[in-house]
Amino acid sequence: MKLGGYAGKILIIDLSKEKILTQSLNMAYAKAYIGGKGVGARYMLDYIDPKVDPLSPNNLFMIWSCPANGTIAPSSGKYPVITKSPLTGIWLDSHSGGPIGAELKYAGFDGVIITGKAKEPSYIYIDDGYVDIKKAKHLWGKRISDTRKAVKEELGDPLVKVMCIGPSGEKLIRFANVDSEGRQHGRGGAGAVLGSKNIKAIAVRGTGSVEVAYPEEFMKACEEMNKLDIFENPEAQFGIKWGSIALMWPIQEVGALPTRNYTDGRFEHVASIDANVVLKHSIKRGACFSCPIGCHNYVLIDYGPWAGTLVEGPEYETADLIGANTGTSRFDAIAKANELCDEYGLDTITTGSVVAWSMELFERGLLTLEDTGGLELKFGNAEALVSLIEKIANREGIGDILAEGTRIASQKIGKNSERYAVHVKGLELPAYEPRASPAMGLSYAMADRGGCHLRSWPIGPECLNAYWLGAKPIKLDRWTPENKAIVVVQQEHQYAAKFALGICDFCCWDNQRLTNILWTVTGFDEYRDVRNFELAGERIVNLIRLINVRFGISSKDDKLPVRVYNDPLKTGPAANKVLREEDFEVMKRDYYNIRGWDSEGRPALEKLKELGMDDVLRYVEWG
């Protein structure tokens, strides 16, 4: 059997001891968990102390390539950084479509494991087999684009690929992101982990290539995916024509568009911030590595107080969370806020949610002008939105508290402010209202990194008649709990295996075509059978749940914000709806039963053995 898709080596960097080691990739891990988040999770289980403080030197920061990275497989640029999140205290994988995953493999490595803390601000340089830790005191304090430019100039190589943090990562803001050549590892605070390690950037240059095991069959699989999943697929055209911002229309229509800190599911000014507005201001389009869809818009604002703002985006999540969810209808303000987040290095989803939450607190009298430093934090105040993001990015005044995220900030502010905080396990919810899509509520509660829409997307079959999204077509009654769990479970398996392979969530929802890419790249003939692809996804889900249980997660944490159970939506098809807690508990119980987890949400030993995961049993501390 000829193997392909893997470089066969990993890089281990101990910053405290100033040691750099290489190690052979564990191919048993690769076969069982594919790559990316799957293989990264298996290494995390081996390497991490479950009690580690996320911002301490002993936390891990890992970069993992995926088997399809660096090939011509359609939309195969996705790769993760992995760590223990400083925002949630649990597992975090955060993906980007930037070129580092491919470049790392071209340089001869499947993964990089970083531990310890550098004695002074530094950056890591990987040039094929050469690895160096360079001084970066002169880079500390620089924004993202300036950092990227400076590193390339210093190395004298415009082709080097740069991953870096902005000032927010240096200041340990718990939702600081990591930039990868203009694409972000956004969620969960990975940027703060790099900042805590005194690492400003990681520069990678590779001159190698990626071999695939079965070239002819691989080319056929790529052609089939391009044809059936992209160019002849009506569902893919929204990404090609508009980008993710096009999702705003159907989500608004079904009443699931988070508005004014999740108090409503429709925004009356949606036409001021939708895809038509984005295209009006778009000056060019762009794409991630090896992607024929090209969903990026580059927007230029040529009017008003923020004229000259140039930003990639806003994506759908950003336009809603920074726009509708803060009541902001001024597109120029949303674009400026997006630009600030990208340059300082902030997750736009959490930033928008934190701002919206603080605006509700202000309107309820729980924050005053004295608290906010004179900012009138009312919904729709565009100037206050932009100013508050600056304060958060610089940990200035009220921004220092908000930089902790809504969960920790609510504990500091008190005054029952947690009642209005919208997060799961500390990760603020994205742009799909769970009272309008109950299955999405279950998805958020069970997602491995907290409130996340990239573990399953059951709003598709539940509300949008999209029955092709990774689960067998099951008719769902929108307002009852029946069959919601099985759809979430099946979608989770696809998403886990698909992301481990390195394929973007915007491309291909057919498991057979995905596994055709997998076996032709890797040479693992077991994956000719689509059932083994689905089993790999199930193994990854259970592996990460095992990690999270070791981090302290249990059934009591698999819950939704109080608002979802108690505060009815106001307008649209979901008006007067809540997600009743008893209905949620039915879905959760069904989910545990399907998964083979006990009542505490722990994978049963029998389930792990059934999945062929005997090698992890030594980490199981329950019967």
C-alpha positions as CSV (number, residue, x, y, z in Angstrom):
1,M,0.0,0.0,0.0
2,K,1.4,3.4,-1.1
3,L,0.7,6.3,1.3
4,G,0.2,9.9,0.3
5,G,-1.1,13.1,1.8
6,Y,1.3,13.2,4.8
7,A,4.8,14.6,5.2
8,G,5.5,12.0,7.9
9,K,7.0,14.3,10.5
10,I,5.9,16.6,13.3
11,L,7.9,19.5,14.9
12,I,8.0,19.9,18.7
13,I,9.2,23.2,20.0
14,D,9.7,23.8,23.8
15,L,10.1,27.6,24.1
16,S,11.1,27.5,27.8
17,K,13.9,25.0,27.2
18,E,14.8,26.4,23.8
19,K,14.6,22.9,22.3
20,I,13.5,21.9,18.8
21,L,12.8,18.3,18.0
22,T,11.4,16.4,15.1
23,Q,9.4,13.2,15.4
24,S,7.8,10.8,13.0
25,L,4.1,11.2,12.6
26,N,2.1,8.4,14.3
27,M,0.5,6.7,11.3
28,A,-1.9,4.7,13.5
29,Y,-3.3,8.0,14.7
30,A,-3.5,9.2,11.0
31,K,-5.4,6.1,9.9
32,A,-7.9,6.3,12.8
33,Y,-8.4,10.1,13.0
34,I,-7.4,11.2,9.4
35,G,-5.5,14.4,10.2
36,G,-6.1,18.0,11.3
37,K,-8.3,18.3,14.3
38,G,-8.6,14.5,14.5
39,V,-4.9,13.7,14.7
40,G,-4.4,16.9,16.7
41,A,-6.9,15.7,19.3
42,R,-5.1,12.4,19.7
43,Y,-1.8,14.2,20.3
44,M,-3.4,16.6,22.7
45,L,-4.7,13.6,24.8
46,D,-1.1,12.4,25.1
47,Y,0.6,15.7,25.7
48,I,-1.7,18.0,27.8
49,D,-2.3,18.1,31.5
50,P,-6.1,18.4,31.9
51,K,-5.7,20.9,34.7
52,V,-3.4,23.3,32.8
53,D,-4.2,27.0,32.9
54,P,-4.8,28.0,29.2
55,L,-2.5,31.1,29.6
56,S,0.3,29.3,31.4
57,P,3.5,28.1,29.6
58,N,2.4,24.5,29.9
59,N,-0.6,24.9,27.6
60,L,-0.1,23.6,24.1
61,F,-0.4,25.6,20.9
62,M,-0.6,23.3,17.9
63,I,-0.8,23.7,14.1
64,W,-2.0,20.7,12.1
65,S,-2.2,20.2,8.4
66,C,-4.7,17.9,6.9
67,P,-4.3,15.2,4.2
68,A,-5.9,17.3,1.4
69,N,-3.9,20.4,2.2
70,G,-1.4,21.3,-0.5
71,T,-3.2,19.3,-3.1
72,I,-5.6,20.5,-5.9
73,A,-8.6,19.0,-4.1
74,P,-11.4,21.6,-4.3
75,S,-11.7,23.9,-1.3
76,S,-8.9,22.0,0.5
77,G,-7.3,25.0,2.3
78,K,-8.8,24.5,5.7
79,Y,-6.5,23.6,8.6
80,P,-6.7,24.1,12.4
81,V,-4.8,25.6,15.3
82,I,-5.6,23.6,18.5
83,T,-5.2,24.5,22.1
84,K,-7.0,24.7,25.4
85,S,-9.1,27.8,25.1
86,P,-8.6,30.8,27.5
87,L,-12.2,31.9,26.8
88,T,-13.9,28.6,27.7
89,G,-11.3,26.4,29.5
90,I,-12.0,23.5,27.2
91,W,-11.0,22.1,23.8
92,L,-10.4,24.6,21.0
93,D,-9.8,23.9,17.3
94,S,-10.1,27.0,15.1
95,H,-9.8,26.7,11.4
96,S,-8.6,29.0,8.7
97,G,-8.5,28.9,4.9
98,G,-5.1,30.5,4.8
99,P,-2.1,28.9,3.2
100,I,-0.1,27.8,6.3
101,G,-1.6,24.3,6.3
102,A,-0.3,23.6,2.8
103,E,3.0,25.5,3.3
104,L,3.7,23.5,6.4
105,K,3.4,20.3,4.5
106,Y,5.6,21.7,1.7
107,A,8.1,22.4,4.4
108,G,8.1,18.7,5.5
109,F,5.8,18.8,8.5
110,D,2.3,17.5,9.3
111,G,2.1,19.4,12.6
112,V,3.8,21.7,15.0
113,I,3.4,21.3,18.8
114,I,4.5,24.4,20.8
115,T,4.8,24.5,24.6
116,G,6.6,26.7,27.1
117,K,7.2,30.4,26.9
118,A,9.9,32.4,25.1
119,K,12.1,34.6,27.4
120,E,11.3,37.6,25.2
121,P,9.0,38.4,22.3
122,S,9.9,36.1,19.5
123,Y,8.7,34.6,16.2
124,I,9.3,31.1,14.8
125,Y,10.7,30.7,11.3
126,I,10.3,27.4,9.5
127,D,12.1,27.1,6.2
128,D,11.9,23.5,4.9
129,G,13.8,21.5,7.5
130,Y,15.4,24.6,9.1
131,V,13.7,26.0,12.2
132,D,14.8,29.1,14.1
133,I,13.4,31.2,16.9
134,K,14.0,34.9,16.2
135,K,13.7,38.0,18.3
136,A,10.5,40.0,17.8
137,K,10.6,42.8,20.3
138,H,10.5,45.2,17.3
139,L,7.3,43.6,16.2
140,W,5.5,43.7,19.5
141,G,2.7,46.2,19.4
142,K,2.3,46.1,15.6
143,R,-1.1,45.4,14.0
144,I,-1.7,42.4,11.9
145,S,-1.0,43.7,8.4
146,D,2.1,45.6,9.6
147,T,3.4,42.5,11.3
148,R,3.0,40.4,8.2
149,K,4.7,42.9,6.1
150,A,7.6,43.4,8.5
151,V,8.3,39.6,8.8
152,K,8.4,39.1,5.1
153,E,10.7,42.1,4.6
154,E,13.0,40.9,7.4
155,L,13.3,37.4,6.0
156,G,13.7,38.9,2.5
157,D,11.2,36.5,1.1
158,P,7.8,37.7,-0.2
159,L,6.7,34.1,-0.6
160,V,7.0,33.2,3.0
161,K,3.6,32.6,4.6
162,V,3.0,34.4,7.9
163,M,0.7,33.5,10.8
164,C,0.6,36.2,13.5
165,I,-1.2,37.9,16.3
166,G,-2.1,41.5,16.8
167,P,-2.0,43.8,19.9
168,S,-5.1,41.9,21.3
169,G,-3.2,38.7,21.5
170,E,-0.3,40.4,23.2
171,K,-2.7,41.8,25.8
172,L,-4.2,38.3,26.4
173,I,-7.7,39.3,25.4
174,R,-9.5,36.0,25.7
175,F,-11.0,36.1,22.3
176,A,-7.9,37.3,20.4
177,N,-7.6,35.5,17.0
178,V,-4.7,34.3,14.9
179,D,-4.3,35.7,11.4
180,S,-3.2,33.5,8.5
181,E,-2.4,35.7,5.5
182,G,-5.7,37.6,5.9
183,R,-7.8,34.6,7.0
184,Q,-8.5,34.2,10.7
185,H,-8.4,31.4,13.2
186,G,-11.2,33.4,14.9
187,R,-12.9,31.7,17.7
188,G,-11.9,30.8,21.3
189,G,-8.8,33.0,21.9
190,A,-5.9,31.1,20.3
191,G,-4.2,34.5,19.8
192,A,-4.1,35.0,23.5
193,V,-2.3,31.6,23.9
194,L,0.3,32.6,21.4
195,G,0.7,36.0,23.2
196,S,1.1,34.2,26.6
197,K,4.0,32.3,25.0
198,N,5.6,35.6,23.8
199,I,5.2,34.4,20.2
200,K,4.2,37.2,17.8
201,A,4.3,35.2,14.5
202,I,5.1,31.9,12.8
203,A,6.6,32.2,9.3
204,V,6.6,29.1,7.1
205,R,8.4,28.5,3.7
206,G,8.3,25.2,2.0
207,T,9.6,24.1,-1.4
208,G,8.5,20.5,-1.3
209,S,5.3,19.0,-2.7
210,V,2.5,16.6,-1.6
211,E,2.2,13.2,-3.2
212,V,-1.1,11.5,-3.5
213,A,-1.4,7.7,-3.4
214,Y,-3.6,7.2,-6.4
215,P,-3.1,10.1,-8.8
216,E,-5.5,9.0,-11.6
217,E,-8.3,8.2,-9.2
218,F,-7.6,11.4,-7.3
219,M,-8.0,13.5,-10.4
220,K,-11.3,11.8,-11.1
221,A,-12.5,12.4,-7.6
222,C,-11.5,16.1,-7.8
223,E,-13.3,16.5,-11.2
224,E,-16.4,14.8,-9.8
225,M,-16.4,17.1,-6.7
226,N,-15.9,20.2,-8.8
227,K,-18.7,19.3,-11.1
228,L,-21.4,17.9,-8.7
229,D,-20.6,20.0,-5.6
230,I,-19.6,23.3,-7.0
231,F,-20.3,24.3,-10.6
232,E,-23.5,22.3,-11.2
233,N,-24.7,22.5,-7.6
234,P,-27.4,25.3,-7.2
235,E,-26.7,25.3,-3.5
236,A,-23.1,26.3,-4.0
237,Q,-23.9,29.3,-6.1
238,F,-24.6,31.6,-3.2
239,G,-20.9,31.4,-2.2
240,I,-19.7,32.0,-5.8
241,K,-22.0,34.9,-6.4
242,W,-22.2,36.7,-3.1
243,G,-20.2,34.9,-0.4
244,S,-21.4,33.9,3.0
245,I,-23.3,37.2,3.4
246,A,-26.0,35.7,1.2
247,L,-27.1,33.6,4.2
248,M,-28.6,36.7,5.7
249,W,-31.7,36.6,3.5
250,P,-33.0,33.0,4.3
251,I,-32.0,33.4,8.0
252,Q,-33.9,36.6,8.2
253,E,-36.9,35.1,6.4
254,V,-37.3,32.2,8.9
255,G,-36.9,34.6,11.8
256,A,-33.5,33.2,13.1
257,L,-31.4,36.4,12.6
258,P,-30.0,37.4,16.0
259,T,-31.0,41.0,16.7
260,R,-30.2,43.3,19.6
261,N,-28.4,40.8,21.8
262,Y,-30.6,37.9,20.8
263,T,-33.9,39.6,21.8
264,D,-35.4,39.1,18.4
265,G,-34.9,37.0,15.2
266,R,-35.5,39.7,12.6
267,F,-33.8,43.0,11.8
268,E,-35.9,45.7,10.3
269,H,-32.9,47.3,8.7
270,V,-31.6,44.2,7.1
271,A,-31.6,45.7,3.6
272,S,-28.9,48.2,4.8
273,I,-26.4,45.5,5.6
274,D,-27.2,42.5,3.3
275,A,-25.4,40.9,0.3
276,N,-26.5,43.6,-2.1
277,V,-24.8,46.2,0.0
278,V,-21.7,44.2,0.3
279,L,-21.5,43.7,-3.5
280,K,-22.1,47.4,-4.0
281,H,-19.0,48.2,-2.1
282,S,-16.9,45.2,-3.1
283,I,-13.9,46.1,-5.2
284,K,-12.6,42.5,-5.8
285,R,-13.2,38.9,-4.9
286,G,-10.8,36.4,-3.3
287,A,-10.4,32.7,-2.4
288,C,-8.7,30.5,0.1
289,F,-6.0,28.1,-0.9
290,S,-7.1,25.7,-3.8
291,C,-10.7,26.9,-3.7
292,P,-12.8,27.4,-6.9
293,I,-15.7,29.0,-5.0
294,G,-14.0,32.3,-4.1
295,C,-16.4,33.5,-1.5
296,H,-14.4,36.5,-0.2
297,N,-15.4,40.1,-0.8
298,Y,-13.0,43.0,-0.4
299,V,-15.0,46.0,0.6
300,L,-13.9,49.7,0.3
301,I,-15.8,52.4,2.1
302,D,-15.6,55.7,0.2
303,Y,-17.9,57.9,2.2
304,G,-18.5,59.2,5.8
305,P,-16.2,59.3,8.8
306,W,-14.7,55.9,8.1
307,A,-13.9,56.6,4.4
308,G,-10.9,54.6,3.3
309,T,-11.8,51.5,5.3
310,L,-10.7,48.5,3.3
311,V,-11.6,45.0,4.7
312,E,-12.1,41.5,3.6
313,G,-15.7,40.9,4.5
314,P,-18.0,41.4,6.2
315,E,-18.9,37.7,6.3
316,Y,-22.4,36.7,7.3
317,E,-21.5,36.0,11.0
318,T,-19.7,39.4,11.3
319,A,-22.5,41.4,9.6
320,D,-25.1,39.9,11.9
321,L,-23.2,39.9,15.2
322,I,-21.6,43.3,14.8
323,G,-24.5,44.7,12.8
324,A,-28.0,43.4,13.5
325,N,-27.1,42.1,17.0
326,T,-25.9,45.5,18.1
327,G,-28.8,47.2,16.3
328,T,-26.4,48.8,13.9
329,S,-27.7,49.6,10.4
330,R,-24.8,51.7,9.2
331,F,-22.8,49.5,6.8
332,D,-19.7,51.8,7.0
333,A,-19.6,51.3,10.8
334,I,-19.8,47.5,10.4
335,A,-17.0,47.5,7.9
336,K,-14.9,49.7,10.1
337,A,-15.6,47.5,13.1
338,N,-14.6,44.5,11.0
339,E,-11.4,46.2,10.0
340,L,-10.5,47.0,13.6
341,C,-11.1,43.4,14.7
342,D,-8.9,42.1,11.8
343,E,-6.1,44.5,12.5
344,Y,-6.1,44.2,16.3
345,G,-6.7,40.5,16.1
346,L,-10.2,40.0,17.6
347,D,-12.9,37.4,16.9
348,T,-15.7,39.3,15.3
349,I,-18.4,36.9,16.6
350,T,-17.5,37.2,20.3
351,T,-16.7,41.0,19.8
352,G,-20.2,41.6,18.4
353,S,-21.8,39.6,21.1
354,V,-19.9,41.3,23.9
355,V,-20.8,44.7,22.5
356,A,-24.4,43.8,22.1
357,W,-24.5,42.4,25.7
358,S,-23.0,45.6,27.1
359,M,-25.5,47.7,25.1
360,E,-28.4,45.8,26.7
361,L,-26.8,46.3,30.1
362,F,-26.6,50.0,29.4
363,E,-30.2,50.2,28.3
364,R,-31.3,48.3,31.4
365,G,-29.3,50.6,33.7
366,L,-26.8,48.0,34.7
367,L,-24.0,50.0,33.1
368,T,-23.8,53.8,33.4
369,L,-22.0,56.5,31.6
370,E,-19.5,56.5,34.4
371,D,-18.9,52.8,33.8
372,T,-18.5,53.2,30.0
373,G,-16.2,56.2,30.1
374,G,-18.9,58.4,28.6
375,L,-20.0,56.0,25.8
376,E,-23.7,56.0,25.3
377,L,-24.0,52.3,24.6
378,K,-27.4,52.2,23.1
379,F,-28.4,49.7,20.4
380,G,-27.8,51.3,17.0
381,N,-25.2,53.8,18.1
382,A,-22.6,53.3,15.4
383,E,-20.0,55.6,16.9
384,A,-20.2,53.9,20.2
385,L,-19.8,50.5,18.5
386,V,-16.5,51.5,16.9
387,S,-15.2,53.3,20.0
388,L,-16.0,50.3,22.3
389,I,-14.1,47.9,20.0
390,E,-11.0,50.2,20.3
391,K,-11.4,50.1,24.1
392,I,-11.7,46.3,24.2
393,A,-8.7,45.9,21.9
394,N,-6.6,48.1,24.1
395,R,-8.0,46.9,27.4
396,E,-9.0,50.5,28.2
397,G,-11.7,51.3,30.8
398,I,-14.8,49.1,30.5
399,G,-13.0,47.4,27.6
400,D,-10.6,45.7,30.1
401,I,-13.6,43.9,31.6
402,L,-15.3,43.1,28.3
403,A,-11.9,41.7,27.0
404,E,-12.6,38.7,29.2
405,G,-15.7,37.6,27.2
406,T,-19.3,37.7,28.4
407,R,-19.0,34.8,30.9
408,I,-16.1,36.2,32.9
409,A,-17.2,39.8,32.4
410,S,-20.7,39.1,33.8
411,Q,-19.0,37.6,36.9
412,K,-17.0,40.8,37.4
413,I,-19.9,43.2,36.7
414,G,-22.5,41.2,38.7
415,K,-26.0,42.9,39.0
416,N,-27.6,39.8,37.4
417,S,-25.8,40.6,34.1
418,E,-25.3,36.9,33.4
419,R,-29.1,36.7,32.8
420,Y,-28.5,38.5,29.5
421,A,-25.2,36.8,28.5
422,V,-25.6,34.6,25.4
423,H,-23.0,31.9,25.4
424,V,-22.5,28.1,25.7
425,K,-19.6,27.0,27.9
426,G,-18.1,30.5,27.6
427,L,-18.2,30.7,23.8
428,E,-20.7,33.3,22.5
429,L,-23.3,32.1,20.1
430,P,-23.0,32.7,16.4
431,A,-25.7,34.0,14.0
432,Y,-28.5,31.4,14.2
433,E,-31.3,32.0,16.7
434,P,-32.0,28.7,18.6
435,R,-35.6,29.7,19.6
436,A,-36.3,29.8,15.8
437,S,-34.3,26.6,15.2
438,P,-34.4,24.3,18.2
439,A,-32.1,21.8,16.5
440,M,-29.5,24.5,16.3
441,G,-29.9,24.9,20.0
442,L,-29.0,21.3,20.5
443,S,-26.1,21.7,18.1
444,Y,-24.7,24.6,20.2
445,A,-25.1,22.8,23.4
446,M,-23.2,19.7,22.2
447,A,-20.5,21.4,20.1
448,D,-17.1,20.4,21.3
449,R,-15.7,24.0,21.7
450,G,-18.9,25.7,23.1
451,G,-21.5,27.7,21.2
452,C,-20.5,26.9,17.6
453,H,-22.2,26.5,14.2
454,L,-19.4,24.5,12.6
455,R,-19.9,21.2,14.2
456,S,-23.4,20.6,12.7
457,W,-25.8,22.9,10.9
458,P,-29.3,21.4,11.5
459,I,-31.0,24.7,10.7
460,G,-30.6,23.5,7.1
461,P,-33.0,20.6,7.2
462,E,-35.1,22.0,10.0
463,C,-35.9,25.4,8.6
464,L,-34.5,25.7,5.0
465,N,-35.5,22.5,3.3
466,A,-31.8,21.7,2.9
467,Y,-31.8,17.9,3.5
468,W,-28.4,17.3,1.8
469,L,-26.3,18.7,4.7
470,G,-24.5,15.6,5.9
471,A,-27.4,13.7,7.4
472,K,-29.8,11.2,5.9
473,P,-33.0,13.0,4.8
474,I,-35.4,12.9,7.7
475,K,-38.4,15.1,7.8
476,L,-38.3,17.4,10.8
477,D,-41.1,19.2,12.5
478,R,-39.6,22.6,13.3
479,W,-41.2,23.0,16.7
480,T,-41.0,19.5,18.2
481,P,-37.9,17.7,19.6
482,E,-38.4,14.5,17.6
483,N,-35.5,13.4,15.3
484,K,-33.4,16.4,16.1
485,A,-30.7,14.5,17.8
486,I,-30.1,11.9,15.0
487,V,-29.7,14.7,12.5
488,V,-27.2,16.6,14.7
489,V,-25.2,13.4,15.4
490,Q,-25.0,12.4,11.7
491,Q,-23.9,15.9,10.7
492,E,-21.3,16.0,13.4
493,H,-19.7,12.9,12.0
494,Q,-19.5,14.4,8.5
495,Y,-18.2,17.8,9.8
496,A,-15.5,16.1,12.0
497,A,-14.2,13.8,9.2
498,K,-14.5,16.5,6.6
499,F,-12.6,19.1,8.6
500,A,-9.9,16.5,9.5
501,L,-9.5,15.9,5.8
502,G,-9.1,19.7,5.2
503,I,-12.2,20.4,3.1
504,C,-14.2,23.6,3.7
505,D,-17.7,23.5,5.0
506,F,-18.9,25.4,1.9
507,C,-17.9,22.6,-0.4
508,C,-19.3,19.1,-0.7
509,W,-21.8,17.5,1.7
510,D,-21.7,14.1,0.1
511,N,-19.8,11.6,2.2
512,Q,-19.0,9.3,-0.6
513,R,-17.3,12.0,-2.6
514,L,-15.5,13.2,0.4
515,T,-14.1,9.8,1.2
516,N,-13.1,9.4,-2.5
517,I,-10.8,12.3,-1.9
518,L,-9.5,10.7,1.4
519,W,-8.6,7.3,0.1
520,T,-7.1,8.5,-3.2
521,V,-4.9,11.0,-1.4
522,T,-3.8,8.8,1.6
523,G,-3.9,5.3,0.2
524,F,-5.8,4.1,3.2
525,D,-8.0,1.6,1.3
526,E,-10.4,1.2,4.3
527,Y,-11.8,4.5,3.3
528,R,-13.1,3.3,0.0
529,D,-16.1,2.2,2.2
530,V,-18.0,5.4,3.1
531,R,-19.0,3.8,6.4
532,N,-15.4,4.0,7.6
533,F,-15.3,7.7,6.8
534,E,-18.4,8.2,8.9
535,L,-16.9,6.0,11.7
536,A,-13.7,8.2,11.6
537,G,-15.9,11.2,12.3
538,E,-17.6,9.4,15.1
539,R,-14.2,8.5,16.6
540,I,-13.1,12.2,16.5
541,V,-16.3,13.4,18.2
542,N,-15.9,10.8,21.0
543,L,-12.1,11.5,21.3
544,I,-12.7,15.2,21.8
545,R,-15.5,14.6,24.3
546,L,-13.1,12.4,26.3
547,I,-10.7,15.3,26.3
548,N,-13.4,17.7,27.4
549,V,-14.6,15.4,30.2
550,R,-11.0,15.4,31.4
551,F,-11.1,19.2,31.3
552,G,-14.2,19.0,33.6
553,I,-17.1,19.1,31.2
554,S,-20.2,17.1,32.1
555,S,-24.0,17.1,31.4
556,K,-24.5,20.1,33.6
557,D,-22.5,22.2,31.1
558,D,-24.5,20.9,28.0
559,K,-27.1,23.7,28.3
560,L,-28.3,26.9,26.6
561,P,-28.4,30.5,27.8
562,V,-31.3,31.3,30.2
563,R,-32.7,33.7,27.6
564,V,-33.3,30.9,25.1
565,Y,-35.6,29.1,27.6
566,N,-37.5,32.1,29.0
567,D,-37.6,35.2,26.7
568,P,-39.9,34.9,23.6
569,L,-38.8,36.3,20.3
570,K,-40.8,39.3,19.2
571,T,-41.3,39.2,15.4
572,G,-41.3,37.0,12.4
573,P,-42.3,33.3,12.0
574,A,-40.8,32.5,15.4
575,A,-42.6,35.3,17.3
576,N,-43.5,34.4,20.8
577,K,-41.4,31.3,20.7
578,V,-39.0,30.0,23.3
579,L,-37.1,26.7,23.3
580,R,-38.7,25.1,26.2
581,E,-36.2,23.6,28.6
582,E,-38.1,20.3,28.8
583,D,-38.0,20.0,25.0
584,F,-34.3,20.7,25.0
585,E,-33.7,18.0,27.7
586,V,-35.6,15.5,25.5
587,M,-33.2,16.3,22.6
588,K,-30.2,16.1,24.8
589,R,-31.3,12.7,26.3
590,D,-31.9,11.4,22.7
591,Y,-28.4,12.7,21.7
592,Y,-26.7,10.9,24.6
593,N,-28.5,7.7,23.9
594,I,-27.6,7.7,20.2
595,R,-24.0,8.5,21.1
596,G,-23.7,5.8,23.7
597,W,-22.9,8.2,26.4
598,D,-24.0,7.9,30.0
599,S,-26.3,10.4,31.8
600,E,-23.3,12.5,32.7
601,G,-22.4,12.9,29.0
602,R,-19.4,10.6,29.2
603,P,-18.5,8.1,26.4
604,A,-19.1,4.6,27.6
605,L,-16.2,2.2,27.6
606,E,-18.2,-0.1,25.4
607,K,-18.7,2.6,22.8
608,L,-15.0,3.5,22.7
609,K,-14.2,-0.2,22.2
610,E,-16.8,-0.5,19.5
611,L,-15.2,2.3,17.6
612,G,-11.7,0.6,17.9
613,M,-10.4,3.2,20.3
614,D,-8.7,0.8,22.7
615,D,-5.6,3.0,22.8
616,V,-7.4,5.8,24.6
617,L,-9.0,3.6,27.3
618,R,-6.1,4.3,29.7
619,Y,-7.3,7.9,29.9
620,V,-10.8,7.0,30.9
621,E,-11.4,7.5,34.6
622,W,-14.9,6.2,34.8
623,G,-16.5,2.7,34.4
